[in-house]
Amino acid sequence: MNDLRDHFHEIAGPISTPTTDQVEADLTRGRRALRRRRVVQACTGSAFGVAALAAAVAIATSTGTPPATPADRTVAGATTVQLVAYKGEQPQGFTIDKAPDGWFIQSSELGYLVLAPDKAKNLDPNVNPSTEPLADVASFESKIAIMLESKDQSGPSRPGKTVKVGAQQGTLLKSLRGMTPDGPAPTAPGGDTGWELWIKQPSGIYLIVQVWQGVGLTESQIVELGAGVHVHKNAQQGVG
């Protein structure tokens, strides 16, 4: 019997101790997975509930080790985007002062808001939304998502760059690299993995502005965009 156990031990090999990065990635994956319930609960009774769930799943897949924060510039190869005054219809939970030029509010509810480029409105009518994220209002891919943190969260889960967002304080983080069944997801030109801006509100709750990789906004533009987001009293904070 001892020989059999020894044989199994040799086959299995030694037990490896997880690294700090692996632990952080696991924790981030778990925290972001909780948003699936959070957004659906915030949109209960709405046709957007299912869409919000699918959008939150996209966030839940973003894991990995955060790279160092670069200087205030667009990443190499990214298209430069200009911020302009937003003149479209405003949603109820959040209103915005500015948006990237040529972008619109594609979907919104009391618990979230999603900005997308105008080309999402001019796709071939035969395009399948399940294979084209821009056409899918449930997807955050190549878009900007705005939401409140979940009630089970208490600010950013890791350090970032402290920034002044209007009269408030914020934290700017590089998004963690996404994972797919085949391994790490490809990054945008220049290694961009996207951004998260966490803005502490007077109530103590954080507003989150998530910018997908390759959108082309600089750090200062992300901060400027965040400074123009207004959270209204009927905006809903989800429960994870």
Summary of the structure (lengths in Angstrom):
residues: 240
radius of gyration: 19.7
end to end distance: 47.7
largest distance: 76.4
contacts: 721
relative contact order: 0.19
helix: 27%
strand: 25%
